[in-house]
């Protein structure tokens, strides 16, 4: 009983520390435009329990749970430095500090700089900047407000605290009813899959506006993408995010550029013709300032391309087949009815529906080295969200299950694709466990099959939210609004050395 009491007391102390971190995290975010995270897990607007869970996640990075006792003083130092805009990873910063202390001349943990001296040296460029933000502010308009449009809106609102970077200004839809505005706001407020909106939403029917967490969003009613004067609403040089999928080629999407106040267009679907299909983490560096129209490819392409790149880089892919087991979408019918596509007219709620997917061939637009090497098909199943891709591959080099799993786990933690690739080896996970995942795809290590040059990988993905996160990352690249990130040094080797 005494042992339980001691553990309980320790837990309550850690809970109190995490609770005390919340106002510091909020103050850094709103006053200094500083976004804090722990190994990529954002701390903004998180509860005490979620902050503690983020600390526990760190055990996947260093094999040990990150202690709140170590991050709380780090956060207090940051709060007193009057920083400029930045993205600061507390987990990686603390790890860098611990490593600096153990790599001194004597190699003792007590050697090296104090925590405050280390932080001051690492963040010297932004100390005393008083929230100064060198980023420009880019207006964003969502053309269409369906599943992806509303999730992108949530993500943009989540990032709006400092008032810089991407700024959601308007939504364009076709009027559906007399109380259209109220219904649109209700769909933003409530979501059967992703839960309630975190914050407050107000509707002003006199001005056709929705105000969410203090952000005023103009709702524009139009069915012609080429005739809107966005400047009449104070919007200029905007990026239009076309969520409708109605136009997928340059000619159709160019209609947006004919409207006043539009600078660029991003399509949230695979594009046709010569349009750049961008999978963030793979080919986002190919985005040029003069690109007026680009696409964010498909949810499946975003899920499988990073994993395929990792495998191809190390083992080489001779050929393969991609089978996706995909949740149904609004494109299908609830009950049997006419549909122009094959099989999609049959009830989505009652059937597994075999259909086509262009994701396998679309991979080549982001990874040209895989052109002609992949085939693909899809089975739509009666679940509302989260899908899984089965990658059946023939490799140039032999591998084993343990070897390839270890490699993919390391890629998910330490590589430049760690925002895209996740890894899990729990024997109990099912599809709903991945609702809300911010990664493009999650490798299920226990399901991996490897026999020489034969490899089968199972990759889960939230085809709605994970994809929307990728869309926002592409948006940030188009607008050039990434804040400086700290620690600035590449910690990949340092991180790997601790595992």
PyMOL commands that set and color helices and strands:
alter all, ss='L'
color gray80, all
select helices_A, chain A and resi 2-32+48-57+59-62+68-79+90-102+115-122+147-158+180-189+230-233+250-257+284-286+299-315+359-366+368-370+401-414+431-434+445-447+465-479+492-498
alter helices_A, ss='H'
color red, helices_A
select strands_A, chain A and resi 34-38+41-42+86-89+137-143+165-173+201-204+209-212+215-221+238-242+262-267+276-277+293-295+317-327+353-355+374-381+387-399+421-424+441-444+449-461+485-486
alter strands_A, ss='S'
color yellow, strands_A
deselect
rebuild
show_as cartoon
